């Protein structure tokens, strides 16, 4: 039976708060509020370090954009796999059938989202997946 020690923390949908180095899919597994806050703060520090290093990017703006689109593509593939995982959730339900039906509906929804993310990722991959960077 599900018996959480902590209630789930709110996911931060505000894009202004997406500055950290860690994905929400990672942070969601850290339900202790203090630990979650520490990870977020550490992620923000890592992000700031990477931004400082980005100031010396030695390539063209075009290559920098393609490179970051490839990074976004990698994140989309991660999310696609994440939603596939939750879409394939199978349970041997011995409890409330209404709860089981709601759970299965969420799994089906997750599988649909995975397909849509896959289509977007495929489109990006066609544009920049085999990008030839200037030397």
C-alpha positions as CSV (number, residue, x, y, z in Angstrom):
1,X,0.0,0.0,0.0
2,X,1.2,3.5,-0.8
3,X,2.2,5.3,2.4
4,X,4.4,8.4,1.7
5,X,6.6,9.9,4.4
6,X,6.1,13.3,2.7
7,X,3.4,14.6,0.5
8,X,4.5,15.4,-3.0
9,X,6.1,18.8,-3.4
10,X,4.6,21.1,-6.0
11,X,6.2,20.9,-9.4
12,X,7.4,24.3,-10.6
13,X,5.7,25.0,-13.9
14,X,7.0,28.6,-14.1
15,X,9.6,28.8,-16.9
16,X,11.4,31.5,-14.9
17,X,12.3,28.8,-12.3
18,X,13.8,26.4,-14.8
19,X,17.3,27.7,-14.2
20,X,18.7,24.7,-12.4
21,X,20.8,21.9,-13.7
22,X,18.3,19.2,-12.6
23,X,15.1,18.2,-14.3
24,X,11.8,18.2,-12.5
25,X,11.6,14.5,-13.3
26,X,14.7,14.0,-11.1
27,X,13.6,16.4,-8.4
28,X,10.2,14.8,-8.1
29,X,11.8,11.7,-6.5
30,X,13.1,13.9,-3.6
31,X,10.0,14.5,-1.6
32,X,11.8,15.8,1.6
33,X,11.3,19.6,1.3
34,X,14.8,20.5,2.8
35,X,16.6,18.0,0.5
36,X,14.7,19.2,-2.5
37,X,15.5,22.8,-1.7
38,X,19.2,21.9,-1.4
39,X,19.2,20.1,-4.7
40,X,17.5,23.0,-6.4
41,X,20.1,25.5,-4.9
42,X,23.0,23.3,-6.0
43,X,21.5,22.9,-9.5
44,X,21.2,26.7,-9.7
45,X,24.9,27.0,-8.8
46,X,25.9,24.4,-11.4
47,X,23.8,26.3,-14.0
48,X,25.5,29.6,-13.3
49,X,28.9,28.0,-13.6
50,X,27.9,26.6,-17.0
51,X,26.6,30.0,-18.2
52,X,29.9,31.6,-17.2
53,X,31.8,29.1,-19.3
54,X,29.4,29.6,-22.2
55,X,30.7,33.2,-22.6
56,X,33.8,31.7,-24.3
57,X,32.0,29.5,-26.8
58,X,34.5,29.3,-29.6
59,X,32.1,28.5,-32.5
60,X,29.6,30.5,-34.6
61,X,26.2,31.5,-33.4
62,X,24.7,29.1,-35.9
63,X,26.7,26.2,-34.5
64,X,25.9,27.3,-30.9
65,X,22.2,27.3,-31.8
66,X,22.3,23.9,-33.4
67,X,24.3,22.5,-30.5
68,X,21.7,23.8,-28.0
69,X,18.8,22.4,-30.2
70,X,20.6,19.1,-30.0
71,X,20.7,19.4,-26.2
72,X,17.0,20.2,-26.1
73,X,16.5,17.1,-28.4
74,X,18.3,15.0,-25.8
75,X,16.0,16.3,-23.1
76,X,13.0,15.6,-25.2
77,X,14.1,12.1,-25.7
78,X,14.6,11.8,-22.0
79,X,11.0,13.0,-21.4
80,X,9.7,10.8,-24.2
81,X,11.2,7.8,-22.4
82,X,10.0,9.1,-19.0
83,X,6.4,9.2,-20.3
84,X,6.8,5.8,-22.0
85,X,7.8,4.4,-18.6
86,X,4.8,5.8,-16.9
87,X,2.6,4.8,-19.8
88,X,3.5,1.2,-19.4
89,X,2.8,1.0,-15.7
90,X,1.1,-2.3,-15.1
91,X,-0.4,-3.2,-11.8
92,X,-1.9,-6.3,-10.3
93,X,-4.7,-4.3,-8.6
94,X,-6.3,-5.9,-5.6
95,X,-7.8,-2.7,-4.2
96,X,-10.5,-0.2,-5.3
97,X,-11.5,-0.7,-9.0
98,X,-12.2,3.0,-9.4
99,X,-8.7,3.8,-8.3
100,X,-7.4,1.2,-10.8
101,X,-9.4,2.7,-13.6
102,X,-8.1,6.2,-12.9
103,X,-4.5,4.9,-12.7
104,X,-4.9,3.1,-16.1
105,X,-6.4,6.2,-17.7
106,X,-3.3,8.2,-16.5
107,X,-1.0,5.5,-17.9
108,X,-2.8,5.7,-21.3
109,X,-2.5,9.5,-21.2
110,X,1.2,9.3,-20.5
111,X,1.6,6.9,-23.5
112,X,-0.1,9.5,-25.7
113,X,2.1,12.3,-24.5
114,X,5.2,10.1,-25.2
115,X,4.1,9.7,-28.8
116,X,3.6,13.4,-29.3
117,X,7.0,14.2,-27.7
118,X,8.5,11.6,-30.0
119,X,7.1,13.4,-33.1
120,X,8.5,16.7,-31.9
121,X,11.9,15.1,-31.2
122,X,11.9,13.5,-34.6
123,X,11.3,16.9,-36.3
124,X,14.2,18.5,-34.4
125,X,16.4,15.5,-35.2
126,X,15.7,16.0,-38.9
127,X,17.0,19.6,-38.7
128,X,20.0,19.3,-36.4
129,X,20.6,15.6,-35.6
130,X,23.5,15.3,-38.0
131,X,24.6,18.9,-37.9
132,X,28.0,19.5,-39.4
133,X,29.8,22.0,-37.1
134,X,32.4,24.4,-38.4
135,X,35.9,23.4,-37.6
